[in-house]
Amino acid sequence: MPGSFEKVYKMGNPAYTDQEYTQIGDIAMKEETYPFIARPLPYEYDALIPVLDQETLSFHHDKHYKTYVDNLNNALADYPELQGMSLRELLININSLPAEIRTAVRNNGGGVYNHELYFDSMKSPMGQEPSGILAEAIDRDFGSYKQWKEQMKQAAVGKFGSGWAWLVTDKKGNLSIVQTANQDVPDLEELTPLLLVDVWEHAYYLQYQNRRADYVEGWFDLINWRKAGKRYEEVCAVPV
Ligand code: MN
């Protein structure tokens, strides 16, 4: 229920556990509609130190992400017929939207979707690795966790300009790594994102300057594998 999500997030209740945030977040990703609300981080601003310092994370969340939310709402403000669509629906149907707002929704709607998933896919660095059926699928499709990490790093560091590197699954549970430019999303009808890394300079420049590879190397320690695993299990639970 979007209503209850909104209430909880506006309260910013620190008593909410990681597990409850996941459930609330997943509902929100699927169901929230205009006006979109900038969601607080599911952890404190200093939770990702030393990989991401407080200044880097707060600028990224409070300024960059918030701007995408505001600009998406501005784009949809005069289009009541689109205001009942979820973010996912807007992005899947991007080519059917009115031409005059298509670019704004693509850039800012993608910006909201990508950042919500990015922030929700990290946790305090504690050396977590994948487990369960996602770990088995990584071994099957990439050879090993170590080999997956190499390929993911290559995709992230090698992305020319601004964009994202993603781990996604198709409906049958086959994993792949994809890159997108700017704030574009993968084909959300066919693929479900499990996790992603932001390689726009704004994600790391305050702390790392031009050292994108160091940021990406650190990011691996922030991955919330429990949440990625839960997303994967949900896809695998649906018969195809
Ligand atoms: Mn960003």
py3Dmol code that shows the C-alpha trace and the ligand (Angstrom):
import py3Dmol

protein = """\
ATOM      1  CA  MET A   1       0.000   0.000   0.000  1.00  0.00           C
ATOM      2  CA  PRO A   2       1.652   3.235  -1.115  1.00  0.00           C
ATOM      3  CA  GLY A   3      -0.192   5.099   1.644  1.00  0.00           C
ATOM      4  CA  SER A   4       1.443   3.233   4.487  1.00  0.00           C
ATOM      5  CA  PHE A   5       4.853   3.403   2.805  1.00  0.00           C
ATOM      6  CA  GLU A   6       4.590   7.147   2.530  1.00  0.00           C
ATOM      7  CA  LYS A   7       3.682   7.506   6.158  1.00  0.00           C
ATOM      8  CA  VAL A   8       6.575   5.378   7.348  1.00  0.00           C
ATOM      9  CA  TYR A   9       9.116   7.131   5.175  1.00  0.00           C
ATOM     10  CA  LYS A  10       7.954  10.581   6.135  1.00  0.00           C
ATOM     11  CA  MET A  11       8.375   9.604   9.760  1.00  0.00           C
ATOM     12  CA  GLY A  12      11.853   8.248   8.975  1.00  0.00           C
ATOM     13  CA  ASN A  13      11.371   5.695  11.702  1.00  0.00           C
ATOM     14  CA  PRO A  14      14.824   4.505  12.806  1.00  0.00           C
ATOM     15  CA  ALA A  15      13.249   1.449  14.411  1.00  0.00           C
ATOM     16  CA  TYR A  16      12.564  -0.083  11.009  1.00  0.00           C
ATOM     17  CA  THR A  17      14.836  -2.998  10.406  1.00  0.00           C
ATOM     18  CA  ASP A  18      16.667  -3.833   7.231  1.00  0.00           C
ATOM     19  CA  GLN A  19      14.071  -6.523   6.477  1.00  0.00           C
ATOM     20  CA  GLU A  20      11.124  -4.171   6.843  1.00  0.00           C
ATOM     21  CA  TYR A  21      12.806  -1.548   4.684  1.00  0.00           C
ATOM     22  CA  THR A  22      13.209  -4.127   1.937  1.00  0.00           C
ATOM     23  CA  GLN A  23       9.529  -4.980   1.921  1.00  0.00           C
ATOM     24  CA  ILE A  24       8.469  -1.367   2.000  1.00  0.00           C
ATOM     25  CA  GLY A  25      10.990  -0.439  -0.675  1.00  0.00           C
ATOM     26  CA  ASP A  26       9.964  -3.222  -3.035  1.00  0.00           C
ATOM     27  CA  ILE A  27       6.298  -2.266  -2.746  1.00  0.00           C
ATOM     28  CA  ALA A  28       7.195   1.351  -3.405  1.00  0.00           C
ATOM     29  CA  MET A  29       9.244   0.528  -6.499  1.00  0.00           C
ATOM     30  CA  LYS A  30       6.258  -1.268  -7.986  1.00  0.00           C
ATOM     31  CA  GLU A  31       3.337   0.826  -6.859  1.00  0.00           C
ATOM     32  CA  GLU A  32       4.235   4.406  -6.049  1.00  0.00           C
ATOM     33  CA  THR A  33       2.834   7.005  -8.404  1.00  0.00           C
ATOM     34  CA  TYR A  34       2.853  10.780  -8.884  1.00  0.00           C
ATOM     35  CA  PRO A  35       3.695  12.783  -6.868  1.00  0.00           C
ATOM     36  CA  PHE A  36       6.872  10.794  -6.262  1.00  0.00           C
ATOM     37  CA  ILE A  37       8.532  11.312  -2.906  1.00  0.00           C
ATOM     38  CA  ALA A  38      12.262  11.419  -2.252  1.00  0.00           C
ATOM     39  CA  ARG A  39      12.842   8.414  -0.040  1.00  0.00           C
ATOM     40  CA  PRO A  40      15.259   8.710   2.878  1.00  0.00           C
ATOM     41  CA  LEU A  41      18.280   6.439   2.851  1.00  0.00           C
ATOM     42  CA  PRO A  42      17.653   3.097   4.581  1.00  0.00           C
ATOM     43  CA  TYR A  43      20.787   3.777   6.699  1.00  0.00           C
ATOM     44  CA  GLU A  44      22.609   6.713   8.242  1.00  0.00           C
ATOM     45  CA  TYR A  45      24.757   9.052   6.125  1.00  0.00           C
ATOM     46  CA  ASP A  46      27.914   7.688   7.736  1.00  0.00           C
ATOM     47  CA  ALA A  47      26.898   4.019   7.360  1.00  0.00           C
ATOM     48  CA  LEU A  48      28.974   3.402   4.231  1.00  0.00           C
ATOM     49  CA  ILE A  49      32.290   4.792   5.554  1.00  0.00           C
ATOM     50  CA  PRO A  50      35.069   4.216   4.558  1.00  0.00           C
ATOM     51  CA  VAL A  51      33.884   3.380   1.039  1.00  0.00           C
ATOM     52  CA  LEU A  52      31.582   6.392   0.754  1.00  0.00           C
ATOM     53  CA  ASP A  53      32.029   9.299   3.120  1.00  0.00           C
ATOM     54  CA  GLN A  54      29.207  11.365   4.547  1.00  0.00           C
ATOM     55  CA  GLU A  55      29.699  14.311   2.197  1.00  0.00           C
ATOM     56  CA  THR A  56      29.709  12.139  -0.929  1.00  0.00           C
ATOM     57  CA  LEU A  57      26.607  10.233   0.129  1.00  0.00           C
ATOM     58  CA  SER A  58      24.643  13.245   1.330  1.00  0.00           C
ATOM     59  CA  PHE A  59      25.293  15.271  -1.843  1.00  0.00           C
ATOM     60  CA  HIS A  60      24.388  12.268  -3.950  1.00  0.00           C
ATOM     61  CA  HIS A  61      21.161  11.551  -2.102  1.00  0.00           C
ATOM     62  CA  ASP A  62      19.966  14.958  -0.921  1.00  0.00           C
ATOM     63  CA  LYS A  63      20.925  16.956  -4.003  1.00  0.00           C
ATOM     64  CA  HIS A  64      21.280  14.756  -7.088  1.00  0.00           C
ATOM     65  CA  TYR A  65      18.587  12.168  -6.376  1.00  0.00           C
ATOM     66  CA  LYS A  66      16.185  14.771  -4.964  1.00  0.00           C
ATOM     67  CA  THR A  67      16.534  16.826  -8.165  1.00  0.00           C
ATOM     68  CA  TYR A  68      15.501  13.846 -10.293  1.00  0.00           C
ATOM     69  CA  VAL A  69      12.402  13.388  -8.128  1.00  0.00           C
ATOM     70  CA  ASP A  70      11.468  17.076  -8.397  1.00  0.00           C
ATOM     71  CA  ASN A  71      12.041  17.180 -12.151  1.00  0.00           C
ATOM     72  CA  LEU A  72      10.009  14.008 -12.708  1.00  0.00           C
ATOM     73  CA  ASN A  73       7.111  15.504 -10.756  1.00  0.00           C
ATOM     74  CA  ASN A  74       7.403  18.754 -12.713  1.00  0.00           C
ATOM     75  CA  ALA A  75       7.289  16.840 -16.004  1.00  0.00           C
ATOM     76  CA  LEU A  76       4.093  15.010 -14.992  1.00  0.00           C
ATOM     77  CA  ALA A  77       2.359  17.929 -13.277  1.00  0.00           C
ATOM     78  CA  ASP A  78       0.222  18.881 -16.293  1.00  0.00           C
ATOM     79  CA  TYR A  79      -0.528  15.290 -17.366  1.00  0.00           C
ATOM     80  CA  PRO A  80      -3.196  13.874 -15.025  1.00  0.00           C
ATOM     81  CA  GLU A  81      -3.681  10.882 -17.339  1.00  0.00           C
ATOM     82  CA  LEU A  82      -0.128   9.764 -16.515  1.00  0.00           C
ATOM     83  CA  GLN A  83      -0.271  10.403 -12.788  1.00  0.00           C
ATOM     84  CA  GLY A  84      -1.669   6.961 -11.954  1.00  0.00           C
ATOM     85  CA  MET A  85       1.234   5.153 -13.603  1.00  0.00           C
ATOM     86  CA  SER A  86       4.022   3.646 -11.549  1.00  0.00           C
ATOM     87  CA  LEU A  87       7.622   4.525 -12.300  1.00  0.00           C
ATOM     88  CA  ARG A  88       8.151   1.124 -13.883  1.00  0.00           C
ATOM     89  CA  GLU A  89       5.092   1.561 -16.115  1.00  0.00           C
ATOM     90  CA  LEU A  90       6.256   5.006 -17.187  1.00  0.00           C
ATOM     91  CA  LEU A  91       9.700   3.688 -18.140  1.00  0.00           C
ATOM     92  CA  ILE A  92       8.386   0.601 -19.959  1.00  0.00           C
ATOM     93  CA  ASN A  93       5.942   2.758 -21.944  1.00  0.00           C
ATOM     94  CA  ILE A  94       8.361   5.622 -22.513  1.00  0.00           C
ATOM     95  CA  ASN A  95       7.855   5.646 -26.283  1.00  0.00           C
ATOM     96  CA  SER A  96       4.089   6.041 -25.913  1.00  0.00           C
ATOM     97  CA  LEU A  97       4.342   9.114 -23.695  1.00  0.00           C
ATOM     98  CA  PRO A  98       3.643  12.590 -25.109  1.00  0.00           C
ATOM     99  CA  ALA A  99       6.688  13.636 -27.148  1.00  0.00           C
ATOM    100  CA  GLU A 100       7.135  16.912 -25.274  1.00  0.00           C
ATOM    101  CA  ILE A 101       7.817  15.186 -21.933  1.00  0.00           C
ATOM    102  CA  ARG A 102       9.357  11.937 -23.167  1.00  0.00           C
ATOM    103  CA  THR A 103      12.970  13.013 -22.660  1.00  0.00           C
ATOM    104  CA  ALA A 104      12.251  14.522 -19.247  1.00  0.00           C
ATOM    105  CA  VAL A 105      10.555  11.342 -18.026  1.00  0.00           C
ATOM    106  CA  ARG A 106      13.253   9.128 -19.523  1.00  0.00           C
ATOM    107  CA  ASN A 107      16.061  11.087 -17.840  1.00  0.00           C
ATOM    108  CA  ASN A 108      14.420  11.959 -14.537  1.00  0.00           C
ATOM    109  CA  GLY A 109      12.198   8.888 -14.152  1.00  0.00           C
ATOM    110  CA  GLY A 110      15.239   6.756 -14.878  1.00  0.00           C
ATOM    111  CA  GLY A 111      17.195   8.892 -12.443  1.00  0.00           C
ATOM    112  CA  VAL A 112      14.671   8.197  -9.698  1.00  0.00           C
ATOM    113  CA  TYR A 113      14.386   4.465 -10.439  1.00  0.00           C
ATOM    114  CA  ASN A 114      18.135   3.907 -10.691  1.00  0.00           C
ATOM    115  CA  HIS A 115      19.025   5.847  -7.557  1.00  0.00           C
ATOM    116  CA  GLU A 116      16.326   4.253  -5.404  1.00  0.00           C
ATOM    117  CA  LEU A 117      17.593   0.832  -6.382  1.00  0.00           C
ATOM    118  CA  TYR A 118      21.244   1.869  -5.949  1.00  0.00           C
ATOM    119  CA  PHE A 119      20.788   3.288  -2.450  1.00  0.00           C
ATOM    120  CA  ASP A 120      18.585   0.339  -1.485  1.00  0.00           C
ATOM    121  CA  SER A 121      21.212  -2.161  -2.702  1.00  0.00           C
ATOM    122  CA  MET A 122      23.968  -1.027  -0.334  1.00  0.00           C
ATOM    123  CA  LYS A 123      24.703  -1.572   3.332  1.00  0.00           C
ATOM    124  CA  SER A 124      27.550  -1.052   5.768  1.00  0.00           C
ATOM    125  CA  PRO A 125      30.743  -2.692   4.457  1.00  0.00           C
ATOM    126  CA  MET A 126      31.136  -6.025   6.204  1.00  0.00           C
ATOM    127  CA  GLY A 127      32.561  -8.260   3.510  1.00  0.00           C
ATOM    128  CA  GLN A 128      29.280  -9.893   2.595  1.00  0.00           C
ATOM    129  CA  GLU A 129      29.170 -12.271  -0.376  1.00  0.00           C
ATOM    130  CA  PRO A 130      26.244 -13.787  -2.278  1.00  0.00           C
ATOM    131  CA  SER A 131      24.520 -16.839  -0.826  1.00  0.00           C
ATOM    132  CA  GLY A 132      21.685 -19.244  -1.618  1.00  0.00           C
ATOM    133  CA  ILE A 133      20.322 -19.708  -5.120  1.00  0.00           C
ATOM    134  CA  LEU A 134      21.793 -16.392  -6.308  1.00  0.00           C
ATOM    135  CA  ALA A 135      25.293 -17.583  -5.373  1.00  0.00           C
ATOM    136  CA  GLU A 136      24.643 -20.829  -7.281  1.00  0.00           C
ATOM    137  CA  ALA A 137      23.419 -18.880 -10.320  1.00  0.00           C
ATOM    138  CA  ILE A 138      26.496 -16.624 -10.247  1.00  0.00           C
ATOM    139  CA  ASP A 139      28.746 -19.698 -10.256  1.00  0.00           C
ATOM    140  CA  ARG A 140      26.715 -21.228 -13.092  1.00  0.00           C
ATOM    141  CA  ASP A 141      26.549 -18.120 -15.308  1.00  0.00           C
ATOM    142  CA  PHE A 142      29.922 -16.465 -14.596  1.00  0.00           C
ATOM    143  CA  GLY A 143      32.106 -19.332 -13.358  1.00  0.00           C
ATOM    144  CA  SER A 144      32.590 -17.987  -9.833  1.00  0.00           C
ATOM    145  CA  TYR A 145      31.922 -14.971  -7.653  1.00  0.00           C
ATOM    146  CA  LYS A 146      35.472 -13.813  -8.370  1.00  0.00           C
ATOM    147  CA  GLN A 147      34.921 -13.997 -12.123  1.00  0.00           C
ATOM    148  CA  TRP A 148      31.598 -12.211 -11.823  1.00  0.00           C
ATOM    149  CA  LYS A 149      33.343  -9.467  -9.879  1.00  0.00           C
ATOM    150  CA  GLU A 150      35.969  -9.060 -12.600  1.00  0.00           C
ATOM    151  CA  GLN A 151      33.314  -8.764 -15.309  1.00  0.00           C
ATOM    152  CA  MET A 152      31.196  -6.376 -13.265  1.00  0.00           C
ATOM    153  CA  LYS A 153      34.235  -4.220 -12.557  1.00  0.00           C
ATOM    154  CA  GLN A 154      35.097  -4.168 -16.247  1.00  0.00           C
ATOM    155  CA  ALA A 155      31.537  -3.072 -17.100  1.00  0.00           C
ATOM    156  CA  ALA A 156      31.563  -0.324 -14.461  1.00  0.00           C
ATOM    157  CA  VAL A 157      35.056   1.032 -14.968  1.00  0.00           C
ATOM    158  CA  GLY A 158      34.846   0.632 -18.744  1.00  0.00           C
ATOM    159  CA  LYS A 159      31.567   2.492 -19.159  1.00  0.00           C
ATOM    160  CA  PHE A 160      32.492   5.536 -21.221  1.00  0.00           C
ATOM    161  CA  GLY A 161      30.997   8.736 -19.842  1.00  0.00           C
ATOM    162  CA  SER A 162      28.112   8.690 -17.367  1.00  0.00           C
ATOM    163  CA  GLY A 163      25.987   5.641 -16.747  1.00  0.00           C
ATOM    164  CA  TRP A 164      25.452   2.447 -14.794  1.00  0.00           C
ATOM    165  CA  ALA A 165      26.522  -1.186 -14.644  1.00  0.00           C
ATOM    166  CA  TRP A 166      23.876  -3.726 -13.616  1.00  0.00           C
ATOM    167  CA  LEU A 167      23.456  -7.342 -12.613  1.00  0.00           C
ATOM    168  CA  VAL A 168      20.103  -8.442 -14.042  1.00  0.00           C
ATOM    169  CA  THR A 169      18.117 -11.647 -14.455  1.00  0.00           C
ATOM    170  CA  ASP A 170      15.732 -12.705 -17.174  1.00  0.00           C
ATOM    171  CA  LYS A 171      12.436 -14.423 -16.347  1.00  0.00           C
ATOM    172  CA  LYS A 172      14.090 -17.855 -16.384  1.00  0.00           C
ATOM    173  CA  GLY A 173      16.722 -16.834 -13.835  1.00  0.00           C
ATOM    174  CA  ASN A 174      19.597 -16.417 -16.291  1.00  0.00           C
ATOM    175  CA  LEU A 175      21.959 -13.715 -15.076  1.00  0.00           C
ATOM    176  CA  SER A 176      23.762 -11.118 -17.122  1.00  0.00           C
ATOM    177  CA  ILE A 177      25.713  -7.890 -16.726  1.00  0.00           C
ATOM    178  CA  VAL A 178      24.511  -4.880 -18.675  1.00  0.00           C
ATOM    179  CA  GLN A 179      25.605  -1.259 -19.031  1.00  0.00           C
ATOM    180  CA  THR A 180      23.315   1.691 -19.581  1.00  0.00           C
ATOM    181  CA  ALA A 181      24.171   5.272 -20.515  1.00  0.00           C
ATOM    182  CA  ASN A 182      22.970   8.410 -18.741  1.00  0.00           C
ATOM    183  CA  GLN A 183      19.891   7.484 -16.659  1.00  0.00           C
ATOM    184  CA  ASP A 184      18.604   4.793 -19.005  1.00  0.00           C
ATOM    185  CA  VAL A 185      17.258   1.535 -17.609  1.00  0.00           C
ATOM    186  CA  PRO A 186      17.565  -1.995 -19.021  1.00  0.00           C
ATOM    187  CA  ASP A 187      14.522  -3.549 -20.725  1.00  0.00           C
ATOM    188  CA  LEU A 188      12.339  -3.773 -17.619  1.00  0.00           C
ATOM    189  CA  GLU A 189       9.743  -5.936 -19.333  1.00  0.00           C
ATOM    190  CA  GLU A 190      12.222  -8.750 -19.894  1.00  0.00           C
ATOM    191  CA  LEU A 191      14.849  -8.150 -17.214  1.00  0.00           C
ATOM    192  CA  THR A 192      14.727  -7.631 -13.463  1.00  0.00           C
ATOM    193  CA  PRO A 193      17.588  -5.612 -11.945  1.00  0.00           C
ATOM    194  CA  LEU A 194      19.221  -7.258  -8.928  1.00  0.00           C
ATOM    195  CA  LEU A 195      21.833  -4.592  -8.197  1.00  0.00           C
ATOM    196  CA  LEU A 196      23.643  -1.755  -9.923  1.00  0.00           C
ATOM    197  CA  VAL A 197      26.516   0.659  -9.528  1.00  0.00           C
ATOM    198  CA  ASP A 198      26.392   4.346 -10.372  1.00  0.00           C
ATOM    199  CA  VAL A 199      29.443   5.460 -12.347  1.00  0.00           C
ATOM    200  CA  TRP A 200      28.423   9.069 -12.879  1.00  0.00           C
ATOM    201  CA  GLU A 201      31.226  11.250 -11.511  1.00  0.00           C
ATOM    202  CA  HIS A 202      28.760  12.784  -9.055  1.00  0.00           C
ATOM    203  CA  ALA A 203      28.616   9.389  -7.300  1.00  0.00           C
ATOM    204  CA  TYR A 204      32.278   9.424  -6.278  1.00  0.00           C
ATOM    205  CA  TYR A 205      34.108  12.622  -7.276  1.00  0.00           C
ATOM    206  CA  LEU A 206      34.138  14.369  -3.880  1.00  0.00           C
ATOM    207  CA  GLN A 207      35.950  11.430  -2.300  1.00  0.00           C
ATOM    208  CA  TYR A 208      37.758   9.745  -5.184  1.00  0.00           C
ATOM    209  CA  GLN A 209      38.192  12.553  -7.761  1.00  0.00           C
ATOM    210  CA  ASN A 210      38.984  10.730 -11.032  1.00  0.00           C
ATOM    211  CA  ARG A 211      39.722   7.327  -9.450  1.00  0.00           C
ATOM    212  CA  ARG A 212      36.624   5.508 -10.626  1.00  0.00           C
ATOM    213  CA  ALA A 213      38.253   2.072 -10.334  1.00  0.00           C
ATOM    214  CA  ASP A 214      38.947   2.618  -6.613  1.00  0.00           C
ATOM    215  CA  TYR A 215      35.334   3.627  -6.004  1.00  0.00           C
ATOM    216  CA  VAL A 216      34.034   0.571  -7.860  1.00  0.00           C
ATOM    217  CA  GLU A 217      36.417  -1.733  -5.987  1.00  0.00           C
ATOM    218  CA  GLY A 218      35.100  -0.329  -2.704  1.00  0.00           C
ATOM    219  CA  TRP A 219      31.484  -0.566  -3.855  1.00  0.00           C
ATOM    220  CA  PHE A 220      31.724  -4.381  -3.998  1.00  0.00           C
ATOM    221  CA  ASP A 221      32.043  -4.340  -0.193  1.00  0.00           C
ATOM    222  CA  LEU A 222      28.797  -2.361   0.097  1.00  0.00           C
ATOM    223  CA  ILE A 223      26.565  -4.729  -1.875  1.00  0.00           C
ATOM    224  CA  ASN A 224      23.532  -5.846   0.083  1.00  0.00           C
ATOM    225  CA  TRP A 225      23.483  -9.442  -1.140  1.00  0.00           C
ATOM    226  CA  ARG A 226      20.514 -10.364   0.999  1.00  0.00           C
ATOM    227  CA  LYS A 227      18.350  -7.876  -0.862  1.00  0.00           C
ATOM    228  CA  ALA A 228      19.736  -8.876  -4.272  1.00  0.00           C
ATOM    229  CA  GLY A 229      19.086 -12.502  -3.355  1.00  0.00           C
ATOM    230  CA  LYS A 230      15.530 -11.724  -2.365  1.00  0.00           C
ATOM    231  CA  ARG A 231      14.875  -9.988  -5.691  1.00  0.00           C
ATOM    232  CA  TYR A 232      16.295 -13.011  -7.499  1.00  0.00           C
ATOM    233  CA  GLU A 233      14.181 -15.459  -5.489  1.00  0.00           C
ATOM    234  CA  GLU A 234      11.031 -13.482  -6.323  1.00  0.00           C
ATOM    235  CA  VAL A 235      11.736 -13.784 -10.055  1.00  0.00           C
ATOM    236  CA  CYS A 236      12.527 -17.499  -9.778  1.00  0.00           C
ATOM    237  CA  ALA A 237       9.313 -18.124  -7.826  1.00  0.00           C
ATOM    238  CA  VAL A 238       7.185 -17.019 -10.804  1.00  0.00           C
ATOM    239  CA  PRO A 239       6.576 -19.890 -13.274  1.00  0.00           C
ATOM    240  CA  VAL A 240       7.504 -19.151 -16.900  1.00  0.00           C
TER     241      VAL A 240
END
"""
ligand_1 = """\
1
MN
Mn 23.893 9.239 -9.158
"""
view = py3Dmol.view(width=600, height=400)
view.addModel(protein, "pdb")
view.setStyle({"model": 0}, {"cartoon": {"style": "trace"}})
view.addModel(ligand_1, "xyz")
view.setStyle({"model": 1}, {"stick": {}})
view.zoomTo()
view.show()
